[in-house]
């Protein structure tokens, strides 16, 4: 096998595929890239047998072939070569020697025979889901952070895709906060070929934070395949039952506060430095058109407060939060393209809801729920 290509393009290819390479595996073959060259198309496959990434690149092909190359070592040397110039890769099928040639010099490493790589899961039939690049990135950037990291609650470590022909809800929760991102077809075509609920590992969804084209998803009972312009991602689905999240979303929050995200984010970030390191508690105190962010650490004697201008016309109200949860919610709400948010509350011990405000109107495409802490 022999091909040449521009260094920046080869780096991008390897960085896409490396995300499926396990840092250490009981099967050493999984620590390799599988390269396959046919004509001018280079296919690169990486897998940990839960997640598979297939990336393609147009190259100057000189000799077709297949080889397995040590993934991290190859990426390290290619990154060290910089971002200009070209690289030529030659692989000897009998000896599995891989040679890299650039303007700097020549580098040789040992590979493995392509036949040792596990087969790629594939399926031709399933339920299809269609998302634009903007919709995919909004789901990945806005919802992933709220998924649980508790391996004993596997359903909550993933993202629920709940969809039919006209609507899709992407939901994550860890029991303390919840995010729901909604996508509607708006007559622009069918979102899903049929009604389905599937839980996708958030590690897979995280790969959609930067895409440069529409994303087409094919879902089978055991796997989901995400087809992107320059890559294909195949993942096992989480075969568990997602909790009935609709039942925890309050419908009677009657206290409404509108505030600039940048203002409250900055205040929470500064004031939270004085919160107790164990409880992480901050207090939000609302009065007419005023929000006070307050934190106190009884152990050290430190405390801080800041006032933020807001739009609020109800009775005086106080509620406490884990500052990390509210700070992350505010930050990721900003990732959805909003610069103002609507906070709604009912009582100090019931969940608060956050929604984005765009063009001075409250939007329904993103909903965040944060549970308060006892004052």
C-alpha positions in Angstrom: 0.0 0.0 0.0 1.3 3.5 -0.8 -0.3 6.9 -0.8 0.5 10.6 -0.3 -1.6 13.4 1.0 -1.3 16.8 2.7 -0.3 16.7 6.3 -3.2 18.8 7.7 -5.8 16.6 6.0 -4.1 13.4 7.3 -3.9 14.9 10.8 -7.6 15.7 10.7 -8.4 12.1 9.6 -6.4 10.6 12.4 -7.9 12.9 15.0 -11.4 11.9 14.0 -10.6 8.2 14.2 -8.5 8.3 17.4 -11.7 8.9 19.4 -12.7 5.3 19.1 -9.2 3.9 20.0 -9.1 2.6 23.6 -6.2 3.9 25.7 -5.4 0.4 26.7 -7.1 -2.8 25.7 -7.0 -6.5 26.5 -7.0 -6.9 22.7 -3.9 -5.1 21.6 -5.1 -5.1 17.9 -7.8 -2.5 18.9 -5.0 0.0 19.6 -4.4 0.2 15.9 -5.9 2.1 12.9 -7.1 -0.1 10.1 -6.1 1.5 6.8 -7.5 0.4 3.5 -6.7 2.1 0.2 -8.7 1.6 -3.0 -7.9 3.9 -5.8 -7.8 7.4 -4.3 -10.0 6.7 -1.3 -8.4 5.9 2.0 -10.6 4.3 4.6 -9.5 4.5 8.3 -11.3 2.4 10.9 -10.9 2.5 14.7 -13.0 0.7 17.3 -13.1 -0.4 20.9 -16.0 -2.8 20.0 -18.5 -0.4 21.6 -17.8 2.6 19.3 -16.5 2.4 15.8 -15.4 5.4 13.7 -14.9 5.0 10.0 -13.3 8.1 8.3 -12.4 8.6 4.7 -10.0 10.8 2.8 -9.2 11.5 -0.8 -5.5 10.9 -1.4 -3.0 10.4 -4.2 -3.1 6.6 -4.3 -0.1 4.8 -5.8 -0.7 1.2 -4.7 -3.9 -0.3 -3.1 -3.6 -2.4 0.0 -4.4 -2.8 3.7 -2.4 -2.5 6.9 -2.9 -1.9 10.7 -0.9 0.9 12.1 -0.2 1.7 15.8 -2.8 4.5 16.4 -1.3 6.8 19.1 2.3 6.5 17.9 1.2 7.4 14.3 -0.9 10.3 15.5 1.9 11.6 17.7 4.5 11.6 14.9 2.1 13.2 12.4 1.2 15.9 14.8 4.9 16.5 15.5 5.5 17.0 11.8 3.5 20.3 11.8 0.7 21.5 9.6 2.4 22.1 6.3 3.8 19.9 3.6 2.9 16.4 2.5 3.4 12.9 3.8 3.8 9.6 1.9 2.9 6.4 3.7 4.2 3.1 2.4 3.3 -0.3 3.9 4.9 -3.7 3.0 2.2 -6.4 3.2 4.6 -9.2 4.0 6.8 -7.6 6.7 4.1 -5.1 7.9 6.7 -2.4 7.9 5.2 1.1 7.6 7.4 3.9 6.3 6.5 7.6 6.5 8.4 10.1 4.3 8.2 13.9 4.6 10.4 16.9 3.8 11.9 16.3 7.3 13.0 12.7 6.9 11.9 9.1 7.1 10.2 7.2 9.9 9.6 3.5 10.2 7.3 1.6 12.5 5.9 -1.9 12.7 2.2 -2.6 11.8 0.0 -5.7 11.8 -1.8 -7.7 9.1 -5.2 -6.2 8.3 -6.9 -9.6 8.8 -6.4 -9.4 12.5 -8.8 -6.4 12.9 -12.3 -7.3 14.1 -15.1 -7.0 11.6 -17.2 -3.8 11.5 -20.8 -4.1 12.6 -23.1 -3.2 9.8 -26.8 -3.4 9.0 -28.9 -2.4 6.0 -32.3 -2.0 7.6 -33.5 0.0 10.5 -35.3 3.2 11.5 -33.9 6.3 9.9 -33.5 9.7 11.7 -32.5 12.8 9.8 -30.9 15.9 11.4 -29.2 19.0 10.0 -25.7 20.0 11.1 -27.1 22.8 13.3 -29.6 20.4 15.0 -27.0 17.8 15.7 -24.5 20.3 17.1 -27.1 21.9 19.3 -28.1 18.5 20.8 -24.4 17.6 21.4 -23.4 21.0 22.8 -26.5 21.6 25.0 -27.6 18.2 26.3 -24.5 15.9 26.9 -23.4 17.6 30.1 -26.4 16.5 32.1 -26.0 12.8 31.6 -25.2 10.7 34.6 -21.7 9.2 35.1 -23.0 6.5 37.4 -22.3 3.2 35.7 -24.9 1.5 38.0 -27.6 3.6 36.2 -26.8 2.8 32.6 -29.9 4.3 31.0 -29.0 7.7 32.5 -25.5 7.6 31.2 -26.9 7.9 27.7 -29.0 10.4 25.7 -32.6 9.4 24.8 -33.7 10.1 21.3 -37.4 10.1 21.4 -38.8 10.8 17.9 -41.6 10.4 15.4 -42.0 11.8 11.9 -42.5 15.4 13.0 -40.7 15.8 16.3 -37.6 14.7 18.2 -36.7 15.1 21.8 -33.1 14.6 23.0 -33.0 14.1 26.7 -30.3 13.6 29.4 -30.6 13.5 33.1 -28.5 12.5 36.2 -31.4 12.8 38.7 -30.3 16.4 39.8 -30.7 18.2 36.5 -32.4 17.4 33.2 -32.0 18.7 29.6 -34.5 18.3 26.8 -33.7 19.6 23.3 -36.6 19.6 20.9 -36.3 19.5 17.1 -39.4 20.0 14.9 -39.7 19.2 11.2 -41.7 22.5 10.5 -42.7 20.9 7.2 -39.1 20.6 6.0 -39.3 16.8 5.8 -39.7 13.7 8.0 -37.4 13.5 11.0 -37.8 9.8 11.7 -39.2 7.1 9.4 -41.3 5.8 12.3 -41.8 6.4 16.0 -38.9 5.2 18.2 -37.1 5.6 21.5 -33.4 4.8 21.6 -30.7 5.5 24.1 -27.3 6.5 22.6 -24.1 6.6 24.7 -23.2 10.3 25.2 -19.7 9.5 24.2 -21.1 9.0 20.7 -23.2 12.1 20.8 -20.2 14.1 21.9 -18.6 13.4 18.5 -21.4 15.5 16.9 -20.2 18.8 18.5 -18.5 19.7 15.2 -20.0 18.5 12.0 -20.0 20.1 8.6 -23.1 18.6 7.1 -26.4 16.8 7.7 -26.4 13.7 9.9 -28.3 10.6 8.9 -28.9 8.0 11.6 -29.9 4.4 11.1 -31.1 2.5 14.3 -31.3 -1.2 14.7 -32.3 -3.1 17.9 -28.6 -3.3 18.9 -26.7 -0.5 17.1 -27.0 3.0 15.7 -25.1 4.3 12.7 -24.4 8.0 12.3 -23.4 8.9 8.7 -21.6 12.3 8.5 -20.1 13.9 5.3 -16.6 12.6 6.1 -17.1 9.8 8.6 -19.4 7.1 9.8 -19.9 6.4 13.5 -21.3 3.1 14.7 -22.2 2.5 18.3 -24.0 0.0 20.5 -27.3 1.4 21.9 -28.0 1.2 25.6 -30.6 -1.6 26.1 -32.3 -0.1 29.2 -35.5 1.7 30.0 -35.1 5.5 30.3 -36.8 7.0 33.4 -40.2 8.7 32.8 -38.7 12.1 32.7 -41.9 13.9 31.7 -43.3 13.3 35.2 -40.6 15.4 36.9 -41.0 18.5 34.8 -43.2 21.0 36.8 -46.2 22.5 35.0 -47.1 25.1 37.7 -44.0 27.2 38.1 -45.6 30.7 38.5 -42.6 32.8 39.4 -40.9 34.0 36.2 -37.5 35.8 36.1 -35.8 37.0 32.9 -32.1 37.7 33.1 -29.1 38.2 30.8 -27.1 35.0 30.8 -23.7 36.8 30.8 -24.7 38.8 33.9 -25.9 35.8 36.0 -23.0 33.6 34.8 -20.4 36.1 35.8 -22.0 36.7 39.2 -22.4 33.0 40.0 -18.8 32.3 38.9 -17.4 34.9 41.3 -19.6 34.4 44.2 -19.3 30.6 44.1 -15.6 31.0 45.0 -16.8 31.7 48.6 -19.2 28.7 48.8 -18.5 25.8 51.1 -16.3 23.3 49.4 -18.5 20.4 50.5 -22.1 21.7 50.0 -21.2 24.0 47.1 -24.4 25.9 48.0 -25.2 29.3 46.6 -28.5 31.3 47.2 -30.5 33.2 44.7 -32.7 35.9 46.3 -35.3 37.6 44.1 -36.9 40.9 44.6 -38.6 43.3 42.2 -36.2 43.6 39.2 -33.3 42.4 41.3 -31.4 39.2 41.8 -28.9 38.7 44.7 -26.4 35.9 44.3 -25.1 35.0 47.8 -22.6 32.4 49.2 -21.2 31.8 52.6 -18.7 29.4 54.1 -19.3 29.0 57.9 -16.1 27.0 58.3 -13.8 29.7 56.9 -15.9 32.8 57.6 -15.9 33.9 54.0 -18.9 35.2 52.2 -19.8 37.1 49.0 -22.8 38.6 47.3 -23.6 40.4 44.0 -26.7 42.1 42.7 -27.9 41.5 39.1 -30.6 43.4 37.3 -33.4 41.2 36.2 -37.0 41.3 35.1 -39.1 40.1 38.0 -42.4 41.4 39.4 -43.4 38.7 41.9 -43.1 38.4 45.7 -39.7 38.1 47.4 -38.3 34.6 46.9 -35.1 32.7 47.9 -33.8 29.3 46.6 -30.5 27.4 46.9 -28.6 25.5 44.3 -25.4 23.5 43.9 -23.4 26.2 42.1 -21.8 23.8 39.7 -25.2 22.6 38.5 -26.6 26.0 37.9 -23.4 27.3 36.4 -23.2 24.5 33.9 -26.9 24.9 33.0 -26.4 28.6 32.3 -23.3 28.0 30.3 -24.8 25.4 28.1 -28.0 27.3 27.6 -25.8 30.0 26.1 -24.4 27.3 23.7 -28.0 27.0 22.3 -27.6 30.6 20.9 -29.5 32.5 23.6 -28.2 35.5 25.4 -31.2 35.8 27.8 -33.0 33.2 29.9 -36.3 32.7 31.6 -36.1 31.1 35.0 -39.3 29.7 36.5 -39.9 28.6 40.1 -42.7 27.6 42.3 -41.2 27.0 45.8 -37.7 26.6 47.3 -37.9 22.8 47.3 -39.2 22.2 43.8 -37.4 22.1 40.5 -36.5 25.3 38.6 -36.8 25.4 34.9 -34.6 27.4 32.4 -35.6 28.3 28.8 -33.8 30.4 26.3 -35.1 33.8 25.2 -34.3 34.8 21.6 -35.7 37.9 19.9 -37.4 38.8 23.2 -39.5 35.7 23.0 -39.3 32.6 25.2 -38.4 29.5 23.2 -39.4 25.9 23.6 -36.5 24.2 21.8 -34.4 23.9 24.9 -35.6 23.1 28.5 -33.3 22.7 31.5 -34.4 21.5 34.9 -32.2 22.0 38.0 -33.1 20.6 41.4 -32.6 23.0 44.4 -30.8 22.2 47.6 -32.2 22.6 51.1 -31.5 26.1 52.6 
